[in-house]
Amino acid sequence: MPLITARQLEKTYLAGDIKVKAIQGVNFTIEPASFVSFVGPSGSGKSTLLNMIGCLDPPSSGDLQVAGQDTTRLNRKQAALFRGEHIGFVFQDFNLIPVLTVFENVEYPLQMVLNWPKEKRQNRVRELLKAVGVGDQGDKYPNQISGGQKQRVAVARALVTNARLVLADEPTANLDRKTANRIIGLMKEMRDEFGTTFIFSTHDPKVVGNAETIFTLEDGKLL
C-alpha cells in the first residue's frame, strides 16, 4: 500500500486579485521506505507540494492520502497532531532552538507534542543521537557544534517520534560537499534501519543523484 497518494492535487493562492496556480492537477504515489526528490526551477511548486504533504498547507482541491489518512479532511488541530505522530522535518538552516542543548532539541517533540514520559523519551533521544553519530554532543548548544553535526541533530529530531515520513527542504544547501555526502549517506542508513520514507525538495545534484525516485515539477505541473 502506498505511503502517499495524490490525485488531481491543486493549490491556488491569491496575490491581490490575481489567482496564482502553484500546483496544477498533480498525481503521484510514493511507497514506504522510499528515497524521493522533487526537483525543478525556483517557483515550480516544490516547496508548496512539500508543505501540503506535511499538512502545513491544505490543498485547494484534489485528494491527498498520507499514511492512510485523508489529510484534506483535517482541521488545523488535527493536522498538527498528525504531523507530530507521523512526519518529521529537516530544514536547510537546521532550525535548532539555540537556547536548548542538542539533547533537549531532539527531546522537544516528544515532550511538547507527544507528551512521552521522561524515562521513555530520554532513552529514545539517546538512541537516536548515537544512531546519527553525535551521541557525545548531547550537552552542547547548537552554536558549539559544526554545520554537519547540526544537520545530524536535525535528522535525529525528525526521526525521534518514529516518523514514517521525513520531509527535507534543501537539507544540504548550507553544507560543504563532503559533509553533504555524509548527511545523505546517513539519511539512507536511517531509511534502511527504520523504514522511513525521505522526500526532498532540492536543487542539489548530490541529493538528486542519490534519489531512487525523481519527480520533476515545472509551473506547478508534474512532468
N, C-alpha and C positions, 0 to 999 in steps of 0.2 A: 504493500500500500504506500503510495507517495506520501512524503512528509508535507509537501506543499503542492497545492494545485490552484492555478489561477485560470479563470475563464472570462474572456472579454472584459478584462480589468481596465478601468478608466479612472483618470484623475484630472479634474479641471479646476483651475484656480481663477479667481477674479483679480485682474490687475486694473484697478479703477473700474471702468465699464467694459473692459475687454476680457473675454474669456480665453484663457491660455490652457490648451490641452497638453498637460505634462506627460500623461500616459494614455495611449490610444489603442484600445482593443487588444490587449496583450494576453496571450495564452502560453502557459508552460507548466511543466511538472518537475519536481525535484525529489529524488529518492532519499531515504535515510542514509546517513554516513557518507554524504557527497561532499565534494570539494569544488565549488562553483564560483565562477566570476561573471559579473555583469560588467560589460565594457562598452565604451562609446565616448564620443566627444563631450565636452562640458555642455550642459543643458540638454543632454539626450534623455534624461529621466532616470538615471541610475540611482541617485540618492533618494529620489521620490519613491521609486519602487522598493528600495530597502526600507524606507520609513513605513510603507504600507505593510510589508511582510512583518515588520517588527511591531505592528499595532501602535505606532506613534502617530499615524496619519491615516484616517479611514479613506477607502476608495470612494469616488463619486458614484460609480456603478460597477457591476460585474460581481463575480463570485471569487472569494479567496478563502481557501481552506488551509489552515496551518495546524499540524499535529492533531488532526481530526476535529478541529474547531472551525466553524464558520465565523471568521473574525469580523465580518461585515455586520454581524448582529450584536457585537459587544458595545456596551456603553463605556464611558471613559474609565470608570472604576473597575469594571470587568476586564477591560483591556490592560490596565496596569497590573492587575493580579495575574492575568495570563502571561504577560511579559515576565513577571517575577518568577513564575514557575517553569517557563519553557524556553525563554530566549535570553541569550547573553549578547553584549555589545562590546566591540573593540573599536576604538577611535584613533585617528591619526595623531591627535595631540594627547593621547593616553587617558585624559580626563580623570586622573587620580586626584583625590582630595588632599591638598597639601598639608593640612593640619592633622591628618591621620597617618599612622605608621603604615608600612607595607602590609603587615598582618591585619590591621584594622580596615584598610581599604578593601581587602579581599573578604573580610568578615562582614562588611557593611550590608550587602544584600541579604545575608542570612539573618541578620539581627533586625534590620529595619523593614525589610519587605516580607520575609517569610517567618520571622519570629521563632527561629530554631532555639532550643535550649542551649545554654552556654557550652557545656562539655561537647555536645554533638557538633556545634558549629566550629568550635576551636579545633577539634580533631579533623574536620573536613578542610579547614584552612591550611593546617599543617601539611595534610596530604597533598593538596594542590600546589602549595608553594614548593614542596620538594619535587613534585612531578614536573614543574616548569623550570627547575634548576635555580631557584632563588630561596631555598629553604633556610639559608643562613642570613637572609636580609630582612627578616620579619620586623625587627625592632627599628629599622631605619625609616626615615621620612623620604618622600619622593624626590626632594631636592638633593638627597645624599646618594642617589643611585644613578646609573647611566641610562641613556635612552633605551638601549636594548633590554636592560633589566626592568625599566618601567613598562615596556610592552609585554614582557613576560608576566609581570604582575597583572596587567590588564587582561591578559589571556586567562590567568588563574581566576580573576574576579568574574569573567564571563562564564567560566565553567563551574564555579563553586556551587551553584544551585542545581547541578545536574542538568543543565540546559541541554535540550535536544538539538538546539539550533543556535549558532553564533553568527551574528551579522557584523561584518568588518568593513568600515568605510575608510578607504585609503589607509590601511593599517601600517604600511611601510613607508609612507611619504616622508617622515621625519627621521628615517634611519639610513645609515650608510649601507652600501651593497652587502658587505659581509654580514652585518647584523641583520639586515632584512632577510637574507637567505636563511639564517639561523632561525628567525621567527617563523618563517614559512614552514621550515622543517619541523619546528616544534608543533605548529598547528596540525600538520599531517600526523605527527605522532599522537597528538591528543585525539584526533579523529579516529585513528586506528585503535587506540586504547579504550575510548569511551563511546565510540559510535556516533559522535557529534557531527552534525552537518555544518560546514562552514560556507558562508556565502559572502563574497567580496564585491564591493563596488570600487573599481580601481582603474588607473591609467598605467600602473606599474607593470612593465613587461615581465618582471621577475615573478609577480603573482600570477599573471595571465599564463605564463609558461608552465606553471605548476598546477593550474586548474585542470580538472578532469572533464568538466563541462563548462562551455563558454557560451553565454548569451550576449548578442550584440544589439545595442539599442541605438536608434537614430531618430531624432524628432519625436520621441515618445513611443516609437513603434519597434517591435522586436523583429529583427531581420532574420 
